[in-house]
């Protein structure tokens, strides 16, 4: 107990020193599995990774809080007005898009080397190389690059998708740091025809440049307003302002935060204690839960110390369902059968979850499309809590109560018990409570739940999440992903317009893609392949409406809700602000503007414009 109080006192001292030494301490409930070198997200696409990398790497163009696109690494945002955007009709209903970019002459890496088209070309080469397990399959399938000189290049997208002018999909990698090892990795991968072995080789390559050991050695370079100083696994990540960053905030960069420290506290209850104890200046977007942000213990102590805001986010809380029939457990439980999935959702009191944990502030999500998205279709199957209907569906599939009340059936002479694995991020208090809540729902219809949680760095890694076909998880995978206004339904897609299964991670495609559960529907794929190239909003809305109907009827996933996050930060911290659809609602957009009012930083963004105060 004495140690606990001493730790809180030390942390309190650190936090109070924040404005004095122009530092910022951010509390996060997740630790990134990789940083910096994982440029095509072959290892991880965790939200916390992207949030921290906003400090370390500058995007070519940036979508700000008001959904305006601004240039960062390049001189101009390509538009039709400035002649940097060209459309060409390829065939009926399909267009090619060309985007011209010019890298700023003062854009440099943290070691002073200019950022050049060699860096952009390396990024494209990495993503398009056979065997690289990137999650951005759609982009690299469509994209190519034409380099004109060291600063000018053209990105060609064929077919052009409806969101290609609104979303930054083009990045770059430090060629002078990564190119030599990349050539060796390519050569090693060329020696085998086994896609899984190729994926392993490339994943090892990206890990080499993404680990704490490598980053702590000082050999990595950065292009953002901060550079990484030290990563203490399980504890903290420290960054300092990059003097070579070319964008200067109003009034001079010395008036803005000079050091940022992420404190990793994976148990959200412990993180809340650290905030209350004064050890945290601001909560990450991956931190305490919404109900903890609204808790009496925090709200009552907030006046004069913290601002607390409710910000709607595009993060879709859901349960993926493993539907790979080569996995024995999937076959035994018939998770590939729509009746099973319908029974699982009928037996779950999702309305009760939103009332019990969020006082009705959240509403049950009917599909993966946010109600704030113009493509949202409210007229789909809703699945209200109906345990009797769940029992009926399961009985139709041959399930009968066993001696302990848990359903069972006979398969090939074996007695199979209906026990479903449920994996989520360990230490997330709300998710763990939801598991217990639903486990009781399920017990009432004869379904047992086996909880198998893991740290986010494990659960959300490509090695775990993308390998459902190999049985890394066999039932539910519970997490959230971001569904912005440019959502194209790719997370439930299976085949492209040529019939290739490129969106479902399998051994054959080196575990590329984002459809982790493996649900496939031919009509959904056909409509989705039409929708992504449809620039007429009304026609695209019709296509998306039918896609959502199919998705809901089939229970492709179990939708829970769209998150609203509690943004907590100290009074006087400026521009640490989130809005719903701006880069997945991260508060670290344009991080060069984050600063303390007491140090002379100027307010550019006001959280009041994008959220509601919690009092």
VEXDREN-2710 file (C-alpha; in Angstrom, 1 decimal):
% VEXDREN-2710
k/r/px/py/pz
1/UNK/0.0/0.0/0.0
2/UNK/2.8/2.4/0.9
3/UNK/4.4/1.8/-2.6
4/UNK/1.0/2.6/-4.2
5/UNK/0.8/5.9/-2.5
6/UNK/4.4/6.7/-3.2
7/UNK/3.9/5.9/-6.9
8/UNK/0.8/8.2/-7.0
9/UNK/2.8/11.0/-5.3
10/UNK/5.6/10.6/-7.9
11/UNK/3.2/10.5/-10.8
12/UNK/1.4/13.6/-9.4
13/UNK/4.7/15.4/-9.3
14/UNK/5.4/14.5/-12.9
15/UNK/2.0/15.6/-14.1
16/UNK/2.2/19.0/-12.2
17/UNK/5.5/19.5/-13.9
18/UNK/4.0/19.1/-17.3
19/UNK/3.2/22.7/-18.1
20/UNK/6.5/23.8/-16.4
21/UNK/8.8/21.7/-18.5
22/UNK/6.4/21.8/-21.5
23/UNK/5.8/18.0/-21.5
24/UNK/2.7/16.0/-21.9
25/UNK/1.9/12.6/-20.2
26/UNK/-0.7/10.5/-22.0
27/UNK/-2.3/7.5/-20.4
28/UNK/-3.1/4.5/-22.7
29/UNK/-4.8/1.2/-22.0
30/UNK/-3.0/-0.6/-24.9
31/UNK/0.6/-1.0/-25.9
32/UNK/1.5/-1.1/-29.6
33/UNK/2.9/-4.3/-30.9
34/UNK/5.0/-2.4/-33.4
35/UNK/6.0/1.2/-34.3
36/UNK/7.7/3.0/-37.1
37/UNK/9.1/0.2/-39.3
38/UNK/5.8/-1.6/-39.8
39/UNK/4.9/0.7/-42.7
40/UNK/2.4/-1.5/-44.5
41/UNK/0.8/-2.8/-41.2
42/UNK/2.0/-6.3/-41.7
43/UNK/2.4/-6.9/-38.0
44/UNK/-0.3/-4.8/-36.5
45/UNK/-3.0/-2.2/-37.3
46/UNK/-3.9/-1.3/-33.7
47/UNK/-5.5/2.0/-33.0
48/UNK/-2.8/2.9/-30.4
49/UNK/-0.1/2.3/-33.0
50/UNK/-1.7/4.8/-35.4
51/UNK/-2.3/7.3/-32.6
52/UNK/1.3/7.3/-31.5
53/UNK/2.7/7.3/-35.1
54/UNK/0.8/10.6/-35.7
55/UNK/3.6/12.2/-33.6
56/UNK/6.4/10.4/-35.4
57/UNK/5.5/10.5/-39.1
58/UNK/4.0/13.2/-41.2
59/UNK/1.3/12.2/-43.7
60/UNK/1.5/13.4/-47.3
61/UNK/-1.9/15.1/-46.7
62/UNK/-3.9/15.3/-43.5
63/UNK/-7.6/15.4/-42.9
64/UNK/-8.1/17.9/-40.1
65/UNK/-10.9/18.0/-37.5
66/UNK/-13.2/19.9/-39.9
67/UNK/-12.7/17.2/-42.6
68/UNK/-10.6/19.7/-44.6
69/UNK/-7.6/18.1/-46.4
70/UNK/-4.3/20.0/-45.9
71/UNK/-0.9/19.3/-47.4
72/UNK/1.9/18.2/-45.0
73/UNK/4.7/16.4/-46.8
74/UNK/3.6/17.7/-50.2
75/UNK/3.2/21.2/-51.6
76/UNK/-0.4/20.9/-52.6
77/UNK/-3.4/18.6/-52.2
78/UNK/-4.2/17.2/-55.6
79/UNK/-7.5/18.6/-56.9
80/UNK/-9.1/19.0/-60.3
81/UNK/-8.9/22.8/-59.9
82/UNK/-5.1/22.7/-59.7
83/UNK/-4.7/20.2/-62.4
84/UNK/-3.2/17.5/-60.2
85/UNK/-6.3/15.1/-60.6
86/UNK/-7.2/13.4/-63.8
87/UNK/-10.0/10.8/-64.5
88/UNK/-10.1/8.5/-67.5
89/UNK/-12.9/6.3/-68.5
90/UNK/-11.5/2.8/-68.8
91/UNK/-14.7/0.9/-69.5
92/UNK/-18.4/1.4/-68.7
93/UNK/-18.7/2.2/-65.0
94/UNK/-15.0/2.1/-64.3
95/UNK/-12.5/5.0/-64.3
96/UNK/-8.8/5.4/-63.8
97/UNK/-7.6/8.2/-61.4
98/UNK/-4.2/9.9/-61.6
99/UNK/-2.9/12.0/-58.7
100/UNK/0.2/14.2/-59.1
101/UNK/2.2/15.0/-56.0
102/UNK/5.2/17.2/-55.3
103/UNK/7.3/16.7/-52.1
104/UNK/8.1/19.9/-50.3
105/UNK/11.8/20.9/-50.7
106/UNK/12.1/21.3/-46.9
107/UNK/10.6/17.9/-46.0
108/UNK/13.4/15.9/-44.4
109/UNK/13.9/12.9/-42.2
110/UNK/15.0/13.5/-38.6
111/UNK/18.6/12.8/-39.7
112/UNK/18.5/15.6/-42.2
113/UNK/18.1/13.5/-45.3
114/UNK/15.5/14.8/-47.8
115/UNK/12.3/12.8/-48.2
116/UNK/12.2/11.7/-51.8
117/UNK/10.3/9.7/-54.3
118/UNK/12.6/6.8/-53.5
119/UNK/10.9/6.6/-50.1
120/UNK/7.4/6.6/-51.7
121/UNK/8.5/4.0/-54.3
122/UNK/9.8/1.7/-51.5
123/UNK/6.4/1.9/-49.8
124/UNK/4.6/0.8/-53.0
125/UNK/7.1/-1.9/-53.6
126/UNK/6.6/-3.3/-50.1
127/UNK/2.9/-3.3/-50.3
128/UNK/2.7/-4.9/-53.8
129/UNK/5.3/-7.6/-53.3
130/UNK/3.9/-11.1/-53.3
131/UNK/3.9/-12.6/-49.8
132/UNK/3.8/-9.3/-47.8
133/UNK/0.9/-9.7/-45.4
134/UNK/-0.5/-6.2/-45.6
135/UNK/-4.0/-5.4/-44.6
136/UNK/-4.3/-2.7/-47.4
137/UNK/-4.9/-5.3/-50.1
138/UNK/-7.5/-3.3/-51.9
139/UNK/-5.2/-0.2/-52.3
140/UNK/-2.1/-2.1/-53.5
141/UNK/-4.2/-4.2/-55.9
142/UNK/-5.4/-1.0/-57.6
143/UNK/-2.4/1.4/-57.1
144/UNK/0.8/2.0/-59.1
145/UNK/3.3/4.8/-59.0
146/UNK/5.1/6.7/-61.7
147/UNK/8.2/8.6/-60.5
148/UNK/9.2/11.6/-62.5
149/UNK/12.1/12.9/-60.4
150/UNK/13.3/13.0/-56.8
151/UNK/10.3/15.2/-55.7
152/UNK/7.5/14.6/-58.2
153/UNK/5.5/11.4/-58.7
154/UNK/2.0/10.3/-59.9
155/UNK/-0.2/7.7/-58.2
156/UNK/-2.5/5.8/-60.6
157/UNK/-5.6/4.0/-59.1
158/UNK/-7.5/1.7/-61.4
159/UNK/-10.3/1.2/-60.8
160/UNK/-10.9/4.5/-59.0
161/UNK/-13.0/4.2/-55.8
162/UNK/-15.5/6.7/-54.7
163/UNK/-13.3/7.8/-51.7
164/UNK/-10.0/8.1/-53.4
165/UNK/-10.0/11.9/-53.4
166/UNK/-11.0/12.1/-49.7
167/UNK/-8.7/9.6/-48.0
168/UNK/-4.9/9.7/-47.8
169/UNK/-3.7/6.2/-48.8
170/UNK/-0.2/7.1/-50.0
171/UNK/2.7/6.8/-47.6
172/UNK/6.4/6.3/-47.7
173/UNK/9.3/4.5/-45.9
174/UNK/12.9/5.6/-45.2
175/UNK/14.6/4.0/-48.1
176/UNK/18.2/4.8/-46.9
177/UNK/17.4/2.9/-43.6
178/UNK/15.3/0.0/-44.8
179/UNK/16.2/-0.7/-48.5
180/UNK/19.3/-2.9/-48.0
181/UNK/17.5/-5.3/-45.6
182/UNK/14.4/-5.2/-47.8
183/UNK/16.4/-6.5/-50.7
184/UNK/17.7/-9.3/-48.5
185/UNK/14.2/-10.2/-47.4
186/UNK/12.9/-10.2/-51.0
187/UNK/15.7/-12.5/-52.0
188/UNK/15.0/-14.9/-49.1
189/UNK/11.2/-14.9/-49.9
190/UNK/11.9/-15.7/-53.5
191/UNK/13.6/-19.0/-52.4
192/UNK/10.3/-20.5/-51.3
193/UNK/6.8/-21.0/-52.8
194/UNK/5.2/-21.4/-49.4
195/UNK/3.0/-18.3/-48.8
196/UNK/3.1/-18.8/-45.1
197/UNK/6.9/-18.9/-45.1
198/UNK/7.0/-15.8/-47.3
199/UNK/4.7/-14.0/-44.9
200/UNK/6.9/-15.0/-42.0
201/UNK/10.1/-13.7/-43.8
202/UNK/8.5/-10.4/-44.5
203/UNK/6.9/-10.1/-41.0
204/UNK/10.4/-10.7/-39.5
205/UNK/11.7/-7.9/-41.8
206/UNK/9.2/-5.4/-40.6
207/UNK/9.6/-6.5/-37.0
208/UNK/13.4/-5.8/-37.2
209/UNK/12.6/-2.1/-37.8
210/UNK/9.7/-1.9/-35.4
211/UNK/10.9/-3.4/-32.1
212/UNK/11.7/-1.5/-28.9
213/UNK/15.3/-2.8/-29.2
214/UNK/15.8/-1.3/-32.6
215/UNK/14.0/1.9/-32.0
216/UNK/15.9/2.5/-28.7
217/UNK/19.2/2.1/-30.6
218/UNK/18.5/5.4/-32.3
219/UNK/18.9/4.0/-35.8
220/UNK/15.3/4.7/-37.0
221/UNK/14.5/8.1/-38.6
222/UNK/11.2/10.0/-38.3
223/UNK/9.5/12.7/-40.4
224/UNK/6.9/13.9/-37.9
225/UNK/7.1/16.7/-35.3
226/UNK/8.5/14.3/-32.7
227/UNK/11.1/11.5/-32.6
228/UNK/11.1/8.4/-30.4
229/UNK/13.6/8.6/-27.6
230/UNK/12.9/5.5/-25.5
231/UNK/10.4/2.6/-25.4
232/UNK/10.2/0.7/-22.2
233/UNK/8.0/-2.3/-23.0
234/UNK/5.0/-2.6/-20.7
235/UNK/5.7/0.8/-19.2
236/UNK/6.2/3.9/-21.4
237/UNK/7.1/5.4/-24.8
238/UNK/8.9/8.8/-24.7
239/UNK/9.2/11.2/-27.7
240/UNK/10.8/14.6/-28.1
241/UNK/10.1/17.4/-30.5
242/UNK/11.9/17.1/-33.9
243/UNK/13.8/20.3/-34.6
244/UNK/13.9/19.5/-38.3
245/UNK/10.1/19.3/-38.7
246/UNK/9.2/21.9/-41.3
247/UNK/5.7/23.1/-40.1
248/UNK/6.0/25.7/-37.3
249/UNK/2.9/26.3/-35.1
250/UNK/1.7/29.9/-34.5
251/UNK/3.9/31.9/-32.2
252/UNK/6.9/29.5/-32.4
253/UNK/7.4/25.9/-31.6
254/UNK/9.0/26.5/-28.2
255/UNK/5.5/27.5/-27.0
256/UNK/4.2/24.0/-27.7
257/UNK/4.7/20.6/-26.1
258/UNK/8.4/19.6/-26.3
259/UNK/8.2/16.1/-24.8
260/UNK/5.4/13.5/-25.0
261/UNK/5.3/10.4/-22.8
262/UNK/2.8/7.6/-23.2
263/UNK/2.3/5.6/-20.0
264/UNK/1.0/2.1/-20.7
265/UNK/-1.5/1.0/-18.1
266/UNK/-3.5/-1.9/-19.7
267/UNK/-6.0/-2.3/-16.8
268/UNK/-8.5/0.5/-17.3
269/UNK/-9.4/0.6/-13.6
270/UNK/-5.7/1.2/-12.8
271/UNK/-5.5/3.8/-15.5
272/UNK/-8.5/5.7/-14.0
273/UNK/-6.7/5.6/-10.6
274/UNK/-3.6/7.1/-12.3
275/UNK/-5.7/9.9/-13.8
276/UNK/-7.3/10.6/-10.4
277/UNK/-3.9/10.6/-8.7
278/UNK/-2.5/13.2/-11.0
279/UNK/-0.1/11.0/-13.0
280/UNK/-1.8/11.6/-16.4
281/UNK/-2.3/14.9/-18.3
282/UNK/-4.5/13.4/-21.0
283/UNK/-6.2/10.1/-21.8
284/UNK/-5.4/8.4/-25.1
285/UNK/-8.2/7.5/-27.5
286/UNK/-7.5/3.9/-26.3
287/UNK/-7.8/4.4/-22.6
288/UNK/-10.6/4.4/-20.0
289/UNK/-14.1/3.3/-21.0
290/UNK/-17.0/5.7/-21.5
291/UNK/-18.7/4.7/-18.3
292/UNK/-15.4/5.3/-16.4
293/UNK/-15.2/8.7/-18.0
294/UNK/-18.7/9.5/-16.7
295/UNK/-18.0/8.0/-13.2
296/UNK/-18.8/10.0/-10.2
297/UNK/-15.3/9.6/-8.8
298/UNK/-13.8/11.3/-11.9
299/UNK/-16.5/13.9/-12.7
300/UNK/-16.7/15.1/-9.0
301/UNK/-12.9/15.8/-9.0
302/UNK/-12.8/17.3/-12.5
303/UNK/-13.7/21.0/-11.9
304/UNK/-10.6/23.1/-12.2
305/UNK/-8.4/20.0/-13.1
306/UNK/-9.8/18.1/-16.1
307/UNK/-12.0/18.7/-19.1
308/UNK/-14.2/15.6/-19.9
309/UNK/-15.9/15.4/-23.2
310/UNK/-18.1/12.8/-24.9
311/UNK/-17.1/12.4/-28.5
312/UNK/-18.9/10.1/-30.9
313/UNK/-16.4/7.9/-32.8
314/UNK/-16.6/5.7/-35.9
315/UNK/-15.3/2.7/-33.9
316/UNK/-17.6/-0.3/-34.3
317/UNK/-17.7/-2.6/-31.3
318/UNK/-18.5/-6.1/-32.5
319/UNK/-17.8/-9.8/-32.3
320/UNK/-16.2/-11.5/-35.3
321/UNK/-17.3/-15.1/-35.7
322/UNK/-14.9/-17.7/-37.0
323/UNK/-16.5/-19.4/-40.0
324/UNK/-13.6/-21.4/-41.4
325/UNK/-15.0/-24.9/-41.6
326/UNK/-11.5/-26.5/-41.7
327/UNK/-11.3/-25.7/-38.0
328/UNK/-12.8/-28.5/-36.0
329/UNK/-14.4/-26.4/-33.3
330/UNK/-16.2/-24.3/-36.0
331/UNK/-17.6/-27.5/-37.6
332/UNK/-18.6/-28.9/-34.2
333/UNK/-20.6/-25.7/-33.3
334/UNK/-21.8/-25.1/-36.9
335/UNK/-20.7/-21.5/-36.8
336/UNK/-20.8/-21.4/-40.6
337/UNK/-24.5/-22.0/-40.4
338/UNK/-26.7/-18.9/-40.5
339/UNK/-29.1/-20.4/-38.0
340/UNK/-26.4/-20.8/-35.4
341/UNK/-25.3/-17.2/-35.8
342/UNK/-28.9/-16.0/-35.6
343/UNK/-29.3/-18.0/-32.4
344/UNK/-26.2/-16.5/-31.0
345/UNK/-27.4/-13.0/-31.6
346/UNK/-31.0/-13.6/-30.4
347/UNK/-29.7/-15.1/-27.2
348/UNK/-27.7/-11.9/-26.5
349/UNK/-29.4/-9.0/-24.7
350/UNK/-27.6/-6.2/-26.6
351/UNK/-30.1/-3.6/-25.5
352/UNK/-29.5/-4.7/-21.9
353/UNK/-25.7/-4.1/-22.5
354/UNK/-26.2/-0.5/-23.6
355/UNK/-28.5/0.2/-20.7
356/UNK/-26.4/-1.6/-18.1
357/UNK/-23.0/-0.1/-19.1
358/UNK/-23.8/3.2/-20.8
359/UNK/-27.2/4.3/-19.4
360/UNK/-28.6/4.3/-22.9
361/UNK/-26.0/6.8/-24.2
362/UNK/-25.0/4.1/-26.7
363/UNK/-27.5/2.4/-29.0
364/UNK/-27.4/-1.1/-30.5
365/UNK/-25.7/-1.1/-33.9
366/UNK/-27.8/-2.8/-36.6
367/UNK/-24.8/-3.3/-39.0
368/UNK/-21.2/-2.1/-39.4
369/UNK/-22.3/1.2/-41.0
370/UNK/-22.4/4.2/-38.6
371/UNK/-25.8/5.9/-38.3
372/UNK/-23.9/9.2/-39.1
373/UNK/-22.7/7.8/-42.4
374/UNK/-24.9/8.9/-45.4
375/UNK/-24.9/5.2/-46.5
376/UNK/-26.6/4.0/-43.3
377/UNK/-29.7/1.8/-43.9
378/UNK/-31.9/1.6/-40.7
379/UNK/-34.3/-0.9/-42.3
380/UNK/-32.4/-4.2/-41.7
381/UNK/-33.0/-7.2/-39.5
382/UNK/-32.6/-6.1/-35.9
383/UNK/-32.6/-9.3/-33.7
384/UNK/-34.1/-8.1/-30.4
385/UNK/-33.3/-10.2/-27.3
386/UNK/-35.4/-13.4/-27.8
387/UNK/-34.0/-16.5/-25.9
388/UNK/-36.9/-18.6/-26.9
389/UNK/-36.2/-18.0/-30.6
390/UNK/-32.6/-18.9/-30.0
391/UNK/-33.6/-22.2/-28.3
392/UNK/-35.9/-23.0/-31.3
393/UNK/-33.1/-22.4/-33.9
394/UNK/-30.6/-24.4/-32.0
395/UNK/-33.1/-27.3/-31.5
396/UNK/-33.7/-27.3/-35.3
397/UNK/-30.0/-27.9/-35.7
398/UNK/-30.1/-30.9/-33.4
399/UNK/-28.9/-29.4/-30.1
400/UNK/-30.4/-30.9/-26.9
401/UNK/-29.8/-30.0/-23.2
402/UNK/-27.1/-32.2/-21.5
403/UNK/-27.0/-33.3/-17.9
404/UNK/-25.6/-29.9/-16.8
405/UNK/-28.0/-27.9/-18.9
406/UNK/-25.5/-27.1/-21.6
407/UNK/-26.6/-28.1/-25.1
408/UNK/-24.9/-31.0/-26.8
409/UNK/-25.2/-33.1/-29.9
410/UNK/-23.6/-36.2/-31.4
411/UNK/-21.1/-35.7/-34.2
412/UNK/-19.3/-38.7/-35.8
413/UNK/-19.9/-40.7/-32.6
414/UNK/-18.6/-37.9/-30.4
415/UNK/-20.6/-35.9/-27.9
416/UNK/-20.1/-32.2/-28.7
417/UNK/-20.8/-29.6/-26.0
418/UNK/-21.9/-26.1/-27.1
419/UNK/-19.0/-24.1/-25.5
420/UNK/-17.9/-21.1/-27.5
421/UNK/-14.5/-19.4/-27.1
422/UNK/-14.7/-15.6/-26.5
423/UNK/-11.4/-13.6/-26.8
424/UNK/-11.0/-9.9/-26.2
425/UNK/-8.4/-7.4/-24.9
426/UNK/-7.4/-8.3/-21.4
427/UNK/-7.7/-5.5/-18.9
428/UNK/-10.5/-3.7/-20.8
429/UNK/-13.1/-3.5/-17.9
430/UNK/-16.1/-2.9/-20.1
431/UNK/-15.4/-5.7/-22.5
432/UNK/-14.7/-8.1/-19.7
433/UNK/-18.0/-7.1/-18.0
434/UNK/-19.9/-7.6/-21.3
435/UNK/-18.4/-11.1/-21.4
436/UNK/-19.8/-11.9/-18.0
437/UNK/-23.2/-10.3/-18.9
438/UNK/-23.6/-12.3/-22.1
439/UNK/-22.3/-15.5/-20.5
440/UNK/-25.3/-15.4/-18.2
441/UNK/-27.6/-14.7/-21.2
442/UNK/-26.1/-17.7/-23.0
443/UNK/-26.3/-20.0/-19.9
444/UNK/-30.0/-19.5/-20.0
445/UNK/-30.3/-21.1/-23.5
446/UNK/-27.7/-23.8/-22.8
447/UNK/-24.5/-22.2/-24.3
448/UNK/-21.3/-22.2/-22.3
449/UNK/-18.7/-19.4/-22.7
450/UNK/-14.9/-20.1/-22.5
451/UNK/-13.1/-16.8/-21.9
452/UNK/-9.7/-16.6/-23.5
453/UNK/-8.5/-13.0/-23.3
454/UNK/-5.0/-11.7/-24.1
455/UNK/-3.1/-8.3/-24.1
456/UNK/-4.1/-6.1/-27.1
457/UNK/-0.6/-6.4/-28.6
458/UNK/-1.2/-10.2/-28.9
459/UNK/-4.9/-10.3/-29.7
460/UNK/-4.8/-7.5/-32.3
461/UNK/-1.6/-8.8/-34.0
462/UNK/-1.7/-10.2/-37.5
463/UNK/-0.3/-13.4/-36.1
464/UNK/-3.4/-13.9/-34.0
465/UNK/-6.3/-12.1/-35.6
466/UNK/-5.6/-12.9/-39.2
467/UNK/-5.0/-16.6/-38.6
468/UNK/-8.5/-17.8/-37.7
469/UNK/-8.2/-20.3/-40.5
470/UNK/-5.5/-22.0/-38.5
471/UNK/-7.6/-21.9/-35.3
472/UNK/-5.7/-19.1/-33.4
473/UNK/-9.2/-18.2/-32.2
474/UNK/-12.2/-20.5/-32.7
475/UNK/-15.4/-18.6/-31.7
476/UNK/-15.7/-14.9/-31.0
477/UNK/-13.1/-12.2/-31.4
478/UNK/-14.3/-9.1/-29.6
479/UNK/-12.7/-5.7/-30.6
480/UNK/-13.5/-2.5/-32.4
481/UNK/-12.5/-1.2/-35.8
482/UNK/-13.0/2.2/-37.4
483/UNK/-15.7/2.8/-39.9
484/UNK/-15.3/6.3/-41.4
485/UNK/-17.4/8.0/-44.0
486/UNK/-15.3/6.5/-46.7
487/UNK/-16.2/2.9/-45.5
488/UNK/-16.4/0.5/-48.5
489/UNK/-17.4/-2.7/-46.7
490/UNK/-14.1/-4.4/-47.3
491/UNK/-14.0/-6.0/-43.9
492/UNK/-16.8/-8.3/-44.9
493/UNK/-15.7/-8.7/-48.5
494/UNK/-14.5/-12.0/-49.9
495/UNK/-13.8/-11.9/-53.6
496/UNK/-12.9/-9.1/-56.0
497/UNK/-14.6/-8.5/-59.4
498/UNK/-12.3/-11.1/-60.9
499/UNK/-13.4/-13.7/-58.4
500/UNK/-10.2/-13.9/-56.5
501/UNK/-10.5/-14.4/-52.7
502/UNK/-8.1/-11.6/-51.7
503/UNK/-9.9/-10.1/-48.7
504/UNK/-10.0/-13.2/-46.4
505/UNK/-6.7/-13.9/-44.7
506/UNK/-5.6/-17.4/-45.7
507/UNK/-2.4/-19.4/-45.9
508/UNK/-2.7/-19.2/-49.7
509/UNK/-2.7/-15.4/-49.8
510/UNK/-0.1/-15.0/-47.0
511/UNK/-2.8/-13.9/-44.6
512/UNK/-3.6/-10.7/-46.3
513/UNK/-6.9/-8.9/-45.9
514/UNK/-9.3/-7.7/-43.2
515/UNK/-12.2/-10.2/-43.3
516/UNK/-10.8/-12.2/-40.3
517/UNK/-13.8/-14.4/-39.7
518/UNK/-14.1/-15.6/-43.3
519/UNK/-17.7/-14.9/-44.0
520/UNK/-18.4/-15.0/-47.7
521/UNK/-21.5/-14.0/-49.7
522/UNK/-21.6/-13.9/-53.5
523/UNK/-24.3/-11.2/-53.8
524/UNK/-22.6/-9.0/-51.2
525/UNK/-19.3/-9.2/-53.1
526/UNK/-21.0/-8.4/-56.4
527/UNK/-22.8/-5.4/-54.9
528/UNK/-19.7/-4.2/-53.1
529/UNK/-17.6/-4.4/-56.2
530/UNK/-20.1/-2.2/-58.0
531/UNK/-20.5/0.2/-55.0
532/UNK/-16.8/1.1/-54.7
533/UNK/-16.6/2.3/-58.3
534/UNK/-19.9/4.1/-58.1
535/UNK/-19.5/7.9/-57.9
536/UNK/-23.2/8.7/-58.0
537/UNK/-24.2/9.0/-54.3
538/UNK/-27.8/7.9/-54.7
539/UNK/-26.9/4.8/-56.7
540/UNK/-24.2/3.9/-54.2
541/UNK/-26.6/4.3/-51.4
542/UNK/-29.0/1.8/-53.0
543/UNK/-26.1/-0.7/-53.3
544/UNK/-25.0/-0.2/-49.7
545/UNK/-28.5/-0.6/-48.5
546/UNK/-28.8/-4.0/-50.0
547/UNK/-25.3/-5.0/-48.8
548/UNK/-26.4/-4.1/-45.2
549/UNK/-29.6/-6.2/-45.6
550/UNK/-27.5/-9.2/-46.6
551/UNK/-25.0/-8.7/-43.9
552/UNK/-27.7/-8.4/-41.2
553/UNK/-29.7/-11.4/-42.5
554/UNK/-26.6/-13.6/-42.6
555/UNK/-25.2/-12.2/-39.2
556/UNK/-21.8/-11.8/-40.8
557/UNK/-20.6/-10.5/-37.4
558/UNK/-22.5/-9.7/-34.2
559/UNK/-22.8/-5.9/-34.0
560/UNK/-22.8/-4.3/-30.6
561/UNK/-22.6/-0.5/-30.8
562/UNK/-20.6/2.4/-32.1
563/UNK/-18.4/3.8/-29.4
564/UNK/-18.5/7.3/-27.9
565/UNK/-15.3/8.0/-26.1
566/UNK/-14.6/10.0/-23.0
567/UNK/-11.9/12.5/-23.8
568/UNK/-10.1/13.5/-20.6
569/UNK/-7.4/16.1/-20.5
570/UNK/-6.0/18.7/-18.1
571/UNK/-7.5/22.2/-18.1
572/UNK/-5.1/24.4/-20.1
573/UNK/-4.1/21.7/-22.6
574/UNK/-4.8/23.1/-26.1
575/UNK/-5.6/21.4/-29.4
576/UNK/-5.7/17.8/-28.0
577/UNK/-9.0/17.6/-29.7
578/UNK/-11.1/14.8/-31.4
579/UNK/-13.9/14.9/-34.0
580/UNK/-15.9/12.0/-35.1
581/UNK/-14.6/11.2/-38.6
582/UNK/-11.2/13.0/-38.7
583/UNK/-8.6/10.2/-38.9
584/UNK/-10.6/7.8/-36.7
585/UNK/-11.2/10.4/-34.0
586/UNK/-7.6/10.4/-32.8
587/UNK/-6.7/13.5/-30.6
588/UNK/-3.2/13.4/-32.0
589/UNK/-4.0/14.9/-35.5
590/UNK/-1.7/17.8/-36.3
591/UNK/0.3/17.0/-33.1
592/UNK/2.6/20.0/-33.7
593/UNK/-0.3/22.2/-32.4
594/UNK/-0.6/20.5/-29.0
595/UNK/0.5/22.8/-26.2
596/UNK/-0.2/24.4/-22.9
597/UNK/-2.0/27.7/-22.6
598/UNK/0.4/28.6/-19.8
599/UNK/3.3/28.3/-22.1
600/UNK/1.9/30.5/-24.8
601/UNK/0.3/28.0/-27.1
602/UNK/-2.6/29.2/-29.2
603/UNK/-6.0/27.5/-29.4
604/UNK/-6.7/26.4/-33.0
605/UNK/-9.4/23.8/-32.3
606/UNK/-12.1/23.8/-29.6
607/UNK/-13.4/20.4/-28.4
608/UNK/-16.7/22.1/-27.7
609/UNK/-17.3/22.1/-31.5
610/UNK/-17.0/18.3/-31.8
611/UNK/-18.3/16.9/-28.5
612/UNK/-20.5/17.2/-25.5
613/UNK/-19.2/18.1/-22.0
614/UNK/-19.5/15.5/-19.3
615/UNK/-20.3/17.0/-15.9
END
